[in-house]
Amino acid sequence: MRRTFEVIIEKDADGFYVADVPELRGCHTQAKDLNTLQKKIKDVIELCLMDEKESTIPSEFVGVQLISV
């Protein structure tokens, strides 16, 4: 059974792309390029799903906002 997860991707100060799956606790990885990041996050999601009962956090993506202060 295939499942779909929302992945948040950011670029850190050192130029690494960082991927986080909010629905799966501790499910994150990083890479120097987006192609590698996509492969790595799929692997990490599979690993997190092996321990799904303890790591699932129900959530619903609402959106992203830019706020200036």
Helices and strands as residue ranges (DSSP letters): E 8-11, E 17-20, E 28-31, H 34-50, H 52-55
